[in-house]
């Protein structure tokens, strides 16, 4: 699963702006100054439209702002749970991953049989 790298995005945005005022830079890329301020501080994530504008402006690709996340999204939700609930969900995640692996193997076997 890929996640948005907010830190890299904020740093890139601030670097792109360099010594320009927020208003001048926001006008240049076609967004509101207040939106630019929120984006630079990481208090707001860019919409796809804004991300495209910034990537076009900086001649970068969108994928540069996404990183591969080794953990399943459910793992992050487990931080506020009781220990017993964490174990139950951890077990469920393992079962889901196991089932997905067997599904892939089953499809491969069916493909081999049909050949």
Secondary structure in CASP SS format (residue, H / E / C, confidence):
PFRMAT SS
TARGET T0000
AUTHOR 0000-0000-0000
METHOD secondary structure of the structure
MODEL  1
X C 1.00
X E 1.00
X E 1.00
X E 1.00
X C 1.00
X H 1.00
X H 1.00
X H 1.00
X H 1.00
X H 1.00
X H 1.00
X H 1.00
X H 1.00
X H 1.00
X H 1.00
X H 1.00
X H 1.00
X C 1.00
X C 1.00
X C 1.00
X C 1.00
X H 1.00
X H 1.00
X H 1.00
X H 1.00
X H 1.00
X H 1.00
X H 1.00
X H 1.00
X C 1.00
X C 1.00
X C 1.00
X H 1.00
X H 1.00
X H 1.00
X H 1.00
X H 1.00
X H 1.00
X H 1.00
X H 1.00
X H 1.00
X C 1.00
X C 1.00
X C 1.00
X C 1.00
X C 1.00
X C 1.00
X H 1.00
X H 1.00
X H 1.00
X H 1.00
X H 1.00
X H 1.00
X H 1.00
X H 1.00
X H 1.00
X H 1.00
X H 1.00
X C 1.00
X C 1.00
X C 1.00
X H 1.00
X H 1.00
X H 1.00
X H 1.00
X E 1.00
X E 1.00
X E 1.00
X C 1.00
X C 1.00
X C 1.00
X C 1.00
X H 1.00
X H 1.00
X H 1.00
X H 1.00
X H 1.00
X H 1.00
X H 1.00
X H 1.00
X C 1.00
X C 1.00
X H 1.00
X H 1.00
X H 1.00
X H 1.00
X H 1.00
X H 1.00
X H 1.00
X H 1.00
X H 1.00
X H 1.00
X H 1.00
X H 1.00
X H 1.00
X H 1.00
X H 1.00
X H 1.00
X H 1.00
X H 1.00
X H 1.00
X H 1.00
X H 1.00
X H 1.00
X H 1.00
X H 1.00
X H 1.00
X H 1.00
X H 1.00
X H 1.00
X H 1.00
X H 1.00
X H 1.00
X H 1.00
X C 1.00
END
